[in-house]
Amino acid sequence: MGGRFGYFAVAGFVATVGCSAAAGAPAPDGAPSSQQASVDDVIAFGDSALGVACGLPAVGPTGVPKPRGVAGNLKILNWAGFKGAVSYTFDDANSSQIAHYAELKALAVPMSFYLITGKTEASNPVWAQAVADGHELGNHTKTHNSTAMAADIDAATQFLQSQFGVTVWTMAAPNGSASYIPFAKDRFLLNRGVAGGSIAPNGGSDPFNLPCFIPPAGASASAFNAQIDAARSAGNWQVVLVHGFTGGTDGAYQPVAIGEFVSGVQHAKAFGNLWIGTMLKVGAYFRGQKLLSSVTPTVSGSTRTWKWTLPAHFPPSQCLRVKVDGGTLKQGGQALVWDSHGYYEVALDAGSLTLSP
C-alpha cells in the first residue's frame, strides 16, 4: 500500500476528551499513486472496524491486555502514542537536495518536500522517486512570491498533480508570508510558516501558520539535537525546515552540511519513541485530535456517542488512537478491535464513535 517507514516505540502521553467515567524497518515495496493515509509511516496496517488502513506506525510492546474496567474515560493518545513527533521538511526544490537525495533516502524516514514548481529542478525525476519512496510533495507555489496569489498557488498544485500524480494536502508559505493563510484555509489541510517553536498536542498552534526550526547556516548536528530533545521533553511536534546543503551552487538559504543533518536525524531515530512523519500524516493527527477533543458526547442510558464533521480539505482514511477504562467502542455498528500495543484505532471518516458497557 505504499508506506515505507516507521519504528516500534514506547507509548507516550495522553489527552483527556470531554467524557466522565460511567457509574524501524521499511514496509514492502509498492509505489503510491497519491498521498493518502497509506503513503507514509507504516510498519503494519491497523485496520479500524470500518476497514480503514490507518497507516500509523506501530508503537510500544505487544501483549497489553484489553481494558476490563467500567466503560468510560475516553482518552486520545498524543502523537499516536509516541512521546513526541518530528517532521523534516525541505523548501524550494534546490539542486543540493537532489544531489543528496540518496543520503536522505538512506535515513529511511518519511519527509516533506515543498517544491517551487516554476523552477527547472521541480521536473527532476528524483521527485517521482521520492513519492515512490513514501515521501510527501507539497505546494510552495510556482513563483515563490511573498504576496499570495491564488493563481500562483493553484498552478503549483496542478503541476504536482499532473507531473507526479499526487494529491496535494499541505503547503509551505514562501518566506512564511501571512498573506498565504486565508488561501491555505481554502485549499489545504495545513500551511507551514517560518516562525520558531514547536507544536503542543491540543495546543493553540494555528494549523495554517505552523512554526518550525530553521537551522543557521552551517549548523552542527548538536543544533538539530537540541531542538529535538526539547520537543521530546515537552511532548511536542517539532517541524524542521532545511533549504539545502553546503557545497552546492543553488544559493540555498542557510545551507547545512549533509553529514550534520544526517547525524541529527539519526539522533532523533535513536530514541525509539519519536514519531518521524510527514507534515500530512502528523498534521492530520494533530487536527483530528483537536477536533474530537472538542466534542461533548451525547448520553443515552449508559451509552455515550461522539459525533463530528471533518473540516474541509481533510485527507481520507485518517485515524486516532484512543484508550478507555473499559466497555465497547463501536463505529458503524461494529466493535473496534483492541490492538495489543495498547489502544483502539478510531476512523475519523466515520464521523461518530459510541462507547457502551
C-alpha positions as CSV (number, residue, x, y, z in Angstrom):
1,M,0.0,0.0,0.0
2,G,2.9,2.4,-0.5
3,G,4.1,3.1,3.1
4,R,7.8,2.7,3.7
5,F,8.8,3.8,7.1
6,G,8.2,3.5,10.9
7,Y,9.6,2.2,14.1
8,F,8.5,0.5,17.3
9,A,8.5,2.7,20.4
10,V,7.0,3.0,23.9
11,A,3.7,4.7,24.4
12,G,3.7,8.4,25.3
13,F,1.3,10.9,26.8
14,V,-2.5,11.1,26.6
15,A,-5.0,13.9,26.4
16,T,-8.4,13.5,28.1
17,V,-11.5,14.0,26.0
18,G,-14.7,15.6,27.5
19,C,-16.1,12.4,29.0
20,S,-16.7,11.3,32.6
21,A,-16.4,7.7,33.7
22,A,-19.8,5.8,33.9
23,A,-21.1,4.8,37.5
24,G,12.2,0.8,12.2
25,A,12.0,-1.5,9.2
26,P,10.6,-0.4,5.7
27,A,7.3,-1.8,4.6
28,P,7.0,-3.8,1.4
29,D,7.6,-2.0,-1.9
30,G,4.8,-0.6,-4.0
31,A,4.7,2.9,-5.3
32,P,1.7,5.0,-4.2
33,S,-0.3,6.9,-6.8
34,S,-1.5,9.6,-4.4
35,Q,-0.6,10.9,-0.9
36,Q,-3.3,9.2,1.1
37,A,-3.3,7.6,4.5
38,S,-1.0,4.8,3.4
39,V,1.7,7.0,2.0
40,D,4.0,7.0,5.0
41,D,4.8,5.8,8.5
42,V,3.6,2.3,8.1
43,I,5.0,-0.8,9.7
44,A,1.8,-2.8,9.7
45,F,-1.7,-1.7,9.0
46,G,-4.0,-1.4,12.0
47,D,-7.4,-1.7,10.3
48,S,-10.3,0.0,12.0
49,A,-13.7,-1.6,12.3
50,L,-14.7,0.1,9.1
51,G,-11.8,-1.5,7.2
52,V,-9.7,1.7,7.1
53,A,-6.0,1.2,6.7
54,C,-4.9,3.8,9.3
55,G,-1.3,3.9,8.2
56,L,0.0,4.8,11.6
57,P,3.4,3.4,12.8
58,A,3.3,0.7,15.5
59,V,4.3,1.9,18.9
60,G,5.2,0.1,22.1
61,P,5.5,-3.6,23.1
62,T,2.7,-6.0,22.3
63,G,0.8,-8.0,24.9
64,V,-1.1,-5.1,26.5
65,P,-4.3,-6.6,27.8
66,K,-7.7,-5.2,26.8
67,P,-9.1,-2.9,29.5
68,R,-11.9,-4.6,31.5
69,G,-13.0,-1.7,33.8
70,V,-16.1,0.4,33.8
71,A,-17.0,1.9,30.4
72,G,-15.7,5.4,30.3
73,N,-12.8,7.8,30.5
74,L,-12.0,8.0,26.7
75,K,-8.5,9.3,26.1
76,I,-6.8,10.2,22.9
77,L,-3.1,9.3,22.7
78,N,-0.9,12.2,21.8
79,W,1.1,11.7,18.6
80,A,-0.4,8.2,18.1
81,G,1.2,7.0,21.3
82,F,4.7,8.3,20.7
83,K,6.3,10.7,23.2
84,G,6.6,13.4,20.5
85,A,6.8,13.9,16.8
86,V,9.2,15.3,14.2
87,S,8.7,16.3,10.6
88,Y,11.6,17.1,8.3
89,T,10.7,19.5,5.6
90,F,12.6,20.9,2.6
91,D,11.8,24.0,0.6
92,D,12.4,25.3,-2.9
93,A,13.4,22.1,-4.9
94,N,17.0,23.1,-4.6
95,S,19.6,21.2,-6.6
96,S,21.6,20.3,-3.4
97,Q,18.6,18.4,-2.2
98,I,18.5,16.5,-5.4
99,A,22.2,15.9,-5.3
100,H,22.0,14.4,-1.8
101,Y,18.7,12.5,-2.2
102,A,20.5,9.2,-1.8
103,E,21.7,10.1,1.7
104,L,18.2,11.4,2.6
105,K,16.6,8.2,1.3
106,A,19.1,6.1,3.3
107,L,17.7,7.6,6.5
108,A,14.5,5.6,5.9
109,V,12.2,8.2,7.4
110,P,9.3,10.0,5.6
111,M,9.9,13.7,4.8
112,S,8.0,16.5,3.1
113,F,9.4,18.4,0.1
114,Y,7.8,21.7,-0.8
115,L,8.6,22.5,-4.5
116,I,8.7,25.8,-6.3
117,T,7.2,24.4,-9.4
118,G,8.3,27.1,-11.8
119,K,11.9,26.0,-11.3
120,T,13.6,23.6,-13.7
121,E,14.6,21.4,-10.8
122,A,10.9,20.8,-10.0
123,S,10.7,18.5,-13.0
124,N,13.7,16.4,-11.9
125,P,12.8,12.6,-11.8
126,V,14.1,12.5,-8.2
127,W,10.7,13.8,-7.0
128,A,8.8,10.9,-8.6
129,Q,11.3,8.6,-6.8
130,A,10.6,10.5,-3.6
131,V,6.9,9.8,-4.0
132,A,7.5,6.2,-4.7
133,D,9.7,6.0,-1.6
134,G,6.9,7.3,0.6
135,H,7.7,11.0,1.0
136,E,5.3,13.9,0.6
137,L,5.3,16.6,-2.1
138,G,3.7,19.8,-1.0
139,N,2.9,23.2,-2.5
140,H,5.4,26.0,-2.3
141,T,3.8,28.0,-5.2
142,K,5.0,28.3,-8.7
143,T,7.0,31.6,-8.4
144,H,7.7,31.9,-4.6
145,N,6.2,35.4,-4.5
146,S,6.0,36.9,-1.0
147,T,2.5,38.2,-1.7
148,A,-0.1,35.4,-2.1
149,M,-1.9,35.0,-5.4
150,A,-4.5,32.3,-5.9
151,A,-3.3,31.5,-9.5
152,D,0.3,31.0,-8.3
153,I,-0.8,28.6,-5.6
154,D,-3.1,26.7,-7.9
155,A,-0.6,26.4,-10.7
156,A,1.8,24.6,-8.3
157,T,-0.9,22.2,-7.2
158,Q,-1.8,21.4,-10.8
159,F,1.8,20.8,-11.7
160,L,2.3,18.4,-8.8
161,Q,-0.9,16.6,-9.7
162,S,-0.1,16.2,-13.4
163,Q,3.6,15.7,-13.1
164,F,3.7,13.2,-10.2
165,G,0.1,12.0,-9.8
166,V,-0.2,13.1,-6.2
167,T,-3.0,14.8,-4.2
168,V,-1.6,17.9,-2.6
169,W,-2.7,18.3,1.0
170,T,-0.3,20.8,2.6
171,M,1.6,23.9,1.7
172,A,4.5,26.0,2.9
173,A,4.1,29.7,2.6
174,P,7.0,31.4,0.7
175,N,9.1,33.3,3.3
176,G,6.3,32.5,5.8
177,S,4.2,35.3,4.4
178,A,1.0,35.7,6.4
179,S,-0.8,36.7,3.2
180,Y,-1.0,32.9,2.4
181,I,-3.0,32.0,5.4
182,P,-6.5,32.7,4.0
183,F,-5.6,31.0,0.7
184,A,-4.3,27.9,2.6
185,K,-7.5,27.6,4.6
186,D,-9.5,27.4,1.3
187,R,-7.2,24.7,-0.2
188,F,-5.2,22.6,2.2
189,L,-5.1,20.7,5.5
190,L,-2.4,23.0,6.8
191,N,0.3,25.6,6.0
192,R,3.8,25.7,7.4
193,G,5.2,29.1,8.3
194,V,8.7,30.0,9.4
195,A,8.4,31.3,12.9
196,G,10.3,29.4,15.6
197,G,8.7,27.0,18.0
198,S,7.2,23.5,18.4
199,I,3.6,22.4,18.4
200,A,1.8,21.0,21.5
201,P,-0.9,18.4,21.2
202,N,-4.3,20.1,21.6
203,G,-2.3,23.3,21.8
204,G,-3.1,26.7,20.3
205,S,-0.8,26.5,17.2
206,D,-2.5,27.8,14.1
207,P,-2.7,24.9,11.6
208,F,-2.4,27.5,8.8
209,N,0.8,29.1,10.2
210,L,2.7,26.3,11.9
211,P,6.1,27.1,13.4
212,C,9.3,25.3,12.6
213,F,13.0,25.3,13.3
214,I,15.3,26.7,10.6
215,P,18.9,25.9,11.4
216,P,21.5,28.6,11.0
217,A,24.0,28.3,8.1
218,G,26.5,25.6,8.7
219,A,24.6,24.3,11.8
220,S,26.1,21.3,13.6
221,A,24.2,18.2,14.5
222,S,24.1,19.4,18.1
223,A,21.9,22.4,16.9
224,F,19.4,19.9,15.5
225,N,19.6,17.7,18.5
226,A,18.9,20.5,20.9
227,Q,15.6,21.2,19.2
228,I,14.6,17.6,19.0
229,D,15.5,17.0,22.6
230,A,13.4,20.0,23.8
231,A,10.4,19.0,21.8
232,R,10.6,15.4,23.0
233,S,10.9,16.5,26.6
234,A,7.8,18.7,26.2
235,G,5.8,16.0,24.3
236,N,5.5,18.3,21.3
237,W,5.8,18.1,17.5
238,Q,8.9,19.7,16.0
239,V,8.9,20.7,12.4
240,V,12.4,21.2,10.9
241,L,13.0,23.2,7.7
242,V,16.1,22.9,5.6
243,H,16.6,24.7,2.3
244,G,19.7,22.9,1.1
245,F,23.2,21.6,1.7
246,T,26.6,23.1,1.7
247,G,28.9,22.6,-1.3
248,G,26.2,23.2,-3.9
249,T,25.7,26.1,-6.2
250,D,22.0,26.6,-5.8
251,G,22.2,29.5,-3.4
252,A,20.1,27.7,-0.8
253,Y,19.2,29.8,2.2
254,Q,21.3,28.9,5.3
255,P,22.6,25.6,3.9
256,V,23.9,22.9,6.3
257,A,26.3,20.1,5.8
258,I,24.6,16.8,4.8
259,G,26.6,14.9,7.3
260,E,25.4,17.1,10.2
261,F,21.8,16.8,9.0
262,V,22.1,13.0,8.8
263,S,23.6,12.8,12.3
264,G,20.7,14.9,13.6
265,V,18.1,12.6,12.1
266,Q,19.9,9.6,13.4
267,H,19.8,11.1,16.9
268,A,16.0,11.5,16.6
269,K,15.6,7.9,15.4
270,A,17.8,6.5,18.2
271,F,15.2,7.5,20.9
272,G,12.8,4.9,19.5
273,N,9.8,6.8,20.9
274,L,9.5,9.7,18.5
275,W,7.1,9.6,15.6
276,I,9.0,10.8,12.5
277,G,6.3,11.5,9.9
278,T,5.3,13.8,7.1
279,M,3.5,17.1,7.6
280,L,0.4,15.4,6.0
281,K,0.3,12.5,8.4
282,V,1.3,14.1,11.7
283,G,-0.7,17.2,10.8
284,A,-3.9,15.2,10.2
285,Y,-3.4,13.5,13.6
286,F,-2.9,16.9,15.2
287,R,-6.1,18.4,13.7
288,G,-8.1,15.2,14.2
289,Q,-7.2,15.1,17.9
290,K,-8.2,18.7,18.4
291,L,-11.5,18.1,16.6
292,L,-12.5,15.0,18.7
293,S,-11.3,16.6,21.9
294,S,-13.7,19.5,21.4
295,V,-16.7,17.2,21.1
296,T,-19.1,16.8,24.0
297,P,-20.7,13.3,23.9
298,T,-24.4,12.8,24.0
299,V,-25.7,10.3,26.6
300,S,-28.4,7.8,26.1
301,G,-28.7,5.5,29.1
302,S,-25.2,4.0,29.6
303,T,-24.1,4.8,26.0
304,R,-22.1,7.8,25.1
305,T,-21.8,9.0,21.4
306,W,-19.4,11.4,19.9
307,K,-20.2,13.0,16.6
308,W,-18.1,15.3,14.4
309,T,-17.7,16.7,11.0
310,L,-14.3,16.8,9.4
311,P,-13.1,20.2,8.2
312,A,-12.6,20.9,4.5
313,H,-9.6,19.5,2.8
314,F,-9.1,16.8,5.4
315,P,-7.4,13.7,3.9
316,P,-9.4,10.4,4.0
317,S,-8.6,7.3,5.9
318,Q,-7.0,9.1,8.9
319,C,-7.3,7.6,12.4
320,L,-6.8,8.5,16.1
321,R,-5.6,6.1,18.8
322,V,-7.6,6.0,22.0
323,K,-7.9,4.2,25.3
324,V,-10.9,3.6,27.7
325,D,-11.1,2.1,31.1
326,G,-13.5,-0.5,29.8
327,G,-16.6,-1.1,27.7
328,T,-17.1,-1.5,24.0
329,L,-16.2,1.1,21.4
330,K,-18.1,1.0,18.1
331,Q,-18.1,2.7,14.7
332,G,-20.7,2.0,12.1
333,G,-22.3,-0.6,14.4
334,Q,-19.1,-2.6,14.5
335,A,-16.9,-3.1,17.6
336,L,-13.4,-1.7,17.4
337,V,-10.7,-4.3,17.8
338,W,-8.2,-3.8,20.7
339,D,-4.6,-3.5,19.4
340,S,-2.3,-5.4,21.8
341,H,0.1,-2.5,21.6
342,G,-2.4,-0.8,24.0
343,Y,-5.0,1.2,22.0
344,Y,-8.0,1.2,19.7
345,E,-7.9,3.0,16.4
346,V,-10.8,5.3,15.6
347,A,-11.5,6.1,11.9
348,L,-12.1,9.8,11.5
349,D,-14.1,9.3,8.3
350,A,-16.8,7.6,10.3
351,G,-17.9,10.9,11.9
352,S,-19.1,9.1,15.1
353,L,-18.0,6.9,17.9
354,T,-20.0,5.1,20.6
355,L,-19.0,3.7,24.0
356,S,-21.2,1.4,25.9
357,P,-20.9,-1.2,28.7
